[in-house]
């Protein structure tokens, strides 16, 4: 999958708000080593460095294009191109922060305990993920992909994945954590412009479908998806399109070493 940082940042304010909400709840004062897992264009990595200026902050992402943007956005941070599922730090971390990234990685029953194992005693895993897999934004992508001249090319496309139910994350993390804070929020993003929900999806979950298609089929697929999602996300009288977007947050802290 190819990431387009410019398209992703088209709705940068809306995408930034949950990142800030997660950051505000992290109970850490002077961490030494911080990782931004799935750092994307680095705008949030820069905020991590601003909050903890004396920490070594490393951004990790699988997209070289995103990392070029990130290096410019946060020049005093370090960046690594790596698979989020298999990356490991050279030394235990005080904070692993991940905003809207881990829903692209499978096998959470293995991944989340693994991430906790990368933390130093008293370390913190802070994660935010969209919980949108059952909403029209995402389900209509697969329906559109399965119905049209592009169906054969799009069979089995691997896009953003369904995450587990909140209770499953509790069961995974609570036996391994000293404290666990979880919450879920629905944001009502007020989007502007023609087919704004399509433009939102083009920056993230629709990209694997579009990337798979040749130019002669791409426009038709995007138009068919746009037609499918308009009734689910109608444009209001003032021109705004409201996108209800549910996100799951969790902050797990490991047991501190005895003094």
Helices and strands as residue ranges (DSSP letters): H 5-8, G 9-11, H 12-24, E 33-37, H 43-51, E 56-61, H 64-73, E 78-81, E 93-99, G 102-104, H 108-117, E 119-130, H 136-145, H 151-154, H 166-173, G 174-176, E 179-191, H 196-202, H 207-212, H 215-230, E 241-253
